[in-house]
Amino acid sequence: MVALPVTLPPAPPPWRRRFRAVAAGFAAAFPYLAAALFATALTLVTMRHEMWRDEIQAWLLARDSASLPALFLNLRYEGHPGLWHLLLWPLAHLTWNPAAMQGLHIALATASAFLVLRFAPFPRIIRLSLVFGYLFFYEWGVIARNYAVSVLILFAFCALFPQRRRLFPVLALLLAVLCHANVHSVILVIALGGYLALEHVTANWGRLRTPEAHSRRFLAGSLILAIGITTAILQLKPPADANFANGWNSHWNTQDAKRCTETVINGWLPLPENSPYYWNSNQIRNQLPAFSGKRTIWQEARVRVAVGILAFALLFFLSRPLFMLPFLAGTVGLELFFYIKYPGSLRHHGFLFLWFVVLLWLSACGPRRLLPWRIPEAVLNGWHRFRFWLLLPLLALQVWGAWIAARQDWNVPFSNGPAAAARIRREVEGDRLQVLAGESSPEISTVVGYARLPRVYYLDRESPGSFIVWDNARTQNRPRLTQRLRTILQQDPRDALLLTSGPLNPKRMDGLDLTILETFKTPSVSGENYYLYRLRNPYAPATLPPAP
């Protein structure tokens, strides 16, 4: 028997080996380098971002709740569960500086970006564009609200999803915690829980009565998930005297239904106007013709665009059609909430796109099911492989939107709260001023947080406070402003600072000596213009008692 010579393939040239080594090193370091770049850019923009009333409200609630039971008692009017406030509570008792909240928020947003960059089954350019898009970088990154917590937990769920059979109780615990982030997360958790149950049933079809089909992990996870949903819903139930978004729109209204389609455009195509008043604006939506009462709902351009976006999204699940069901369930659930309860703003509408990203991630490791109609296997495989690249134009638009928002936030004050607070601190430290009276408490609360004051006297409630209590007492009819001011001045012998969100006419102040100190105008957020006055106390004695 003659042995044939073995011919080995030629060794690759040295430059090719070095190139492959460099490429492998870059691939391994990419998530860490990109996450570091994200954290750096986010920190720089956040340092120039002046927080507004909704951001400061959470900080004041955590700061001025002496205990955890008191915190949850104060949260009953908020319309949100308490996870974000629970994270803030220890920070707010370590420092009065609300910048600590921004530091925590940067950490949460960076962790979310790292999970996407490290574990998401998307091409690198898609992952990079996703985390630097308007929603993830600016709306849920720069602005410190409870939505970054939702993003982080959802992406952690996605990263662990391939091990769901072994880690089902852990995934259920993540979803139970997610329920306590905000009401939008509760809706998505219900849809995810329904998908997990559907997947369990389809995987065990034919042997549902066997003990293996109902493992302890699945039963324990289901119980944990049910507890999380139930406790979150109990926290969301407002008191009887709540005065914010406490109504329900249970009647069909065509105009309201049309406006719901704007939420899809805002969530998928967020491109703010390139102006100082960019926040919550959308160039794409504004370029489409406004709704007309003479047309049917299907003749509206915005409705057609919204339906087209949803149809485009469904195409991404052709090779995993089982995920079409949770996608539609979560989308419909969010739209119903926007219609019957609270229409929301762009930050809320972004959950529609977040839900698509989550399910697109999950579908990469989900069970493959054939469609009821026949599609050639080669076509289906090709579509599954190259579908991500169709997202590039959409993500490029979102990155451009993030650049517009970051640039405007860098150049224009988002809120005048810090500037007004700095002036108030100087006035209080330099003179014997005790009373800080605020008219229109939601706007004034921003200044309270930045001025590090324990409380101010809110004229619209006729009581001292710091955070806003959204109850009926805030909107009750009150005596004239001058009468309320005289009552306060009679109780305290010192002069007062009066901070309002609108100008006052000294000629209509019923003889009170009012002097304008400074005005703070043209922020990006509406309503946070401030007018600071010094009010001389006509009831002050000639000689004030010495300071304690």
C-alpha positions, 0 to 999 in steps of 0.5 A, spaced: 500 500 500 503 506 497 502 512 502 500 518 498 503 525 500 499 530 504 499 537 502 498 542 507 495 548 506 500 554 505 500 558 512 497 565 512 502 571 511 504 574 517 500 581 516 494 577 515 495 573 522 497 580 525 490 583 522 486 577 525 489 578 532 488 585 532 480 584 529 479 579 535 482 583 540 478 589 537 471 584 538 473 583 545 474 590 547 468 593 543 463 593 548 468 596 554 470 601 549 464 603 547 461 603 554 466 607 556 465 612 550 457 612 552 459 614 559 464 619 557 459 623 553 453 622 557 457 625 563 459 631 559 452 632 557 449 631 564 453 636 567 450 641 563 443 639 564 439 643 569 434 638 572 426 640 571 420 639 576 419 632 574 426 630 576 427 634 582 420 631 585 423 624 585 429 627 589 424 631 594 420 625 595 426 621 597 429 627 601 424 629 605 421 622 607 424 620 614 423 613 613 421 608 608 414 607 610 413 615 610 416 614 603 411 609 600 406 613 604 408 620 600 408 616 593 401 615 593 399 621 589 405 620 584 401 615 579 408 611 579 410 605 583 416 606 588 422 603 585 426 609 583 425 613 589 427 607 593 434 607 590 434 615 591 432 614 598 439 612 601 442 617 597 438 623 599 439 622 606 447 622 605 447 629 601 442 634 599 445 635 592 441 633 587 447 631 582 447 625 586 441 623 583 444 624 576 450 620 578 446 614 579 442 615 573 448 615 569 451 609 572 444 605 570 444 608 563 451 606 562 449 599 565 444 598 560 448 600 554 453 595 556 448 590 556 446 591 549 453 592 547 456 586 550 450 581 549 445 583 544 445 579 538 445 585 533 451 587 528 456 592 532 454 598 528 446 597 530 448 596 537 452 602 537 447 606 534 442 604 538 445 606 545 447 613 542 440 614 539 435 619 542 431 615 546 437 611 550 442 616 550 438 623 551 431 621 554 432 615 558 440 617 559 441 625 560 434 626 564 434 623 570 427 619 571 425 612 573 425 610 565 432 608 565 431 603 571 426 599 566 431 599 560 436 596 565 432 591 567 429 589 561 436 588 558 438 584 563 432 580 562 434 579 555 441 577 557 439 572 561 433 569 556 437 564 553 438 560 560 430 561 562 429 554 563 434 553 568 433 561 571 426 562 570 425 564 577 430 569 577 427 572 570 420 572 574 424 576 579 427 581 574 420 582 571 417 582 578 422 588 580 420 591 573 413 592 575 415 597 580 419 602 575 413 605 572 406 603 569 408 602 562 413 597 565 407 593 568 403 593 561 410 590 558 411 585 564 404 582 563 405 581 555 412 578 557 408 573 562 403 571 557 409 570 552 412 565 557 406 562 559 405 561 551 412 558 550 411 553 556 405 550 554 407 550 546 413 546 549 410 541 553 404 540 549 401 533 549 404 532 556 401 538 560 398 533 565 405 530 567 409 533 573 415 535 568 410 540 564 409 543 571 416 544 574 417 547 580 421 553 577 415 554 573 410 554 578 415 558 583 416 563 577 409 564 576 408 566 583 413 571 584 411 574 577 403 574 580 406 578 586 410 583 583 404 585 578 399 585 584 403 589 588 405 594 583 397 595 581 396 596 588 401 602 589 398 605 582 391 605 585 390 613 587 387 616 593 380 618 592 382 625 593 388 625 587 387 630 582 392 628 577 390 624 571 385 620 575 380 620 569 378 614 564 376 616 557 372 610 556 368 613 550 370 612 543 373 618 540 375 619 533 380 625 534 383 621 540 384 615 536 388 619 531 392 622 536 394 615 539 397 614 532 402 620 533 405 616 539 407 610 534 411 616 530 414 619 536 416 612 539 420 610 533 422 616 529 424 621 535 427 627 531 426 634 535 426 640 532 433 644 532 431 650 536 431 652 544 424 649 545 426 642 542 424 637 548 417 633 546 417 636 539 418 632 533 420 634 526 417 628 523 410 628 526 410 636 524 412 635 517 406 630 516 399 633 515 395 635 521 389 631 523 382 633 519 375 632 522 373 631 515 377 625 513 376 618 516 381 615 520 384 611 514 385 617 510 390 621 515 397 621 513 399 620 520 395 614 521 398 611 515 405 612 517 403 609 524 400 603 521 406 602 516 411 602 522 407 597 525 407 593 519 414 594 518 416 591 525 412 585 524 416 583 518 422 582 523 418 576 526 417 572 520 422 567 522 420 567 529 412 568 528 410 566 535 413 573 538 408 577 533 403 575 539 407 579 545 409 584 540 402 586 538 399 585 546 404 590 548 403 595 543 396 594 544 396 595 551 401 601 551 396 604 546 390 603 550 393 606 556 395 612 552 388 613 550 384 611 556 388 614 561 394 618 560 396 620 553 403 621 555 409 625 552 415 622 547 419 619 553 413 615 554 411 613 547 419 611 546 416 604 550 413 602 543 420 602 540 423 599 546 418 593 546 420 592 539 428 592 541 426 587 547 422 582 542 427 583 537 433 581 542 429 575 545 427 572 538 434 571 536 434 565 541 426 563 541 423 557 538 423 557 531 416 556 528 413 555 521 408 560 518 401 558 516 403 560 509 409 557 505 415 561 504 422 558 501 427 556 506 432 560 503 428 567 502 426 566 510 434 565 512 436 571 508 431 575 511 433 573 518 440 574 516 440 581 513 433 584 516 438 588 521 441 592 516 434 595 515 434 598 521 440 603 520 436 609 517 431 609 522 437 608 528 441 614 524 435 618 525 435 617 532 442 618 533 441 625 529 436 626 534 440 625 540 445 630 537 440 635 536 438 635 543 445 634 546 447 640 543 441 644 545 441 642 552 449 644 552 447 651 549 440 653 552 438 652 560 433 646 560 430 649 566 432 656 570 431 652 577 439 652 578 440 659 577 434 662 581 436 657 587 443 660 587 440 667 587 435 665 593 441 662 597 445 668 596 439 673 598 438 668 604 445 668 606 446 675 606 440 678 609 434 676 615 429 673 610 425 667 613 419 666 608 420 664 601 413 664 598 412 660 592 406 661 587 404 655 582 408 650 586 409 644 581 414 649 577 417 652 584 419 645 586 425 645 582 428 651 585 426 648 592 431 642 590 436 646 588 436 651 593 437 645 598 431 648 602 427 644 607 421 647 605 417 653 602 410 656 603 406 654 597 401 660 596 396 655 592 396 650 598 397 655 603 401 651 607 409 649 607 412 644 603 417 641 598 415 636 594 408 636 590 402 633 593 397 632 587 391 632 591 385 636 591 387 641 596 392 644 591 387 646 586 381 649 591 379 656 590 383 661 595 383 668 597 386 673 593 394 673 592 395 679 596 390 677 602 394 670 603 401 674 603 398 679 608 396 673 612 403 670 612 407 677 613 403 678 619 405 671 622 413 673 621 416 680 622 421 679 617 421 681 609 420 675 604 422 673 598 417 671 593 418 667 587 413 666 582 413 663 575 409 669 572 410 676 572 406 680 578 404 687 577 406 692 583 400 696 582 395 691 583 399 688 590 394 692 594 399 697 597 405 691 598 412 694 597 414 689 592 421 690 588 423 685 583 430 682 584 431 678 578 428 674 572 430 668 569 427 667 562 427 662 556 428 655 558 427 649 554 422 647 559 415 651 559 413 654 565 420 654 568 421 662 567 422 665 574 421 672 577 424 673 584 421 679 588 423 682 595 417 683 599 418 688 605 414 686 611 409 692 613 408 689 619 415 688 622 417 692 628 422 697 628 427 693 631 427 686 629 429 681 635 436 678 634 437 672 630 437 665 634 
